[in-house]
Structures are given as structure tokens and as C-alpha cells.
């Protein structure tokens, strides 16, 4: 049986860095967005409950597909197996958000000048 791809996606949302795992990642039909499908969460043990993973799992409960703005995506890695999804603070780390806006306001790219 061939190995299934797993992608680790890091993105910024409201001052937090989200780390999620998914089976499918690609350029979506919405311009400027990354499409993430088939989210993967680790197996839960009855003895130990990871509150950070439970929080992100609850946030994405029932989500079939999510669209992330390109400027919010920090990194996408293809990994060997899924890890623990988590939410962490972006403050005090070496993570920086891509400068926005990506496109100039009003849609004028300067080509008419």
C-alpha cells in the first residue's frame, strides 16, 4: 500500500501560530487562498488528553475544507507522519507575518502610470 501524503501547515490567525496536519493542500479556486482538505488529528488516548490539540480539534470540528489567505501561511511541509496539532503565541518568536497588502489598494498595479 503506498504511503499517503501528510502536510504540516503553519499559519497565522489573530496573533497565534496554528499548526495543522492535512492530507491535501493546494491552490484553491479562490484567488489568493490556499485550500486545505482532509485535516488529520492524532489518536486520542483515554489516559492522557492534550488540551492544546483538543482546542484546535474543536475549532475545526465539522470543517470539510478550509481556505487560508496566502499572506497568512508561514510554511507548508510534506512530512512522514502527522504530529500534534497546536496553537501557540507568535509573540517573542522568530515568526514574522508577510507584509500586507499583497496587492495595492484599488487594484492599480502601476501599469497605467
Order of alpha helices (4+ residues) and beta strands (2+ residues): beta-beta-beta-alpha-beta-beta-beta
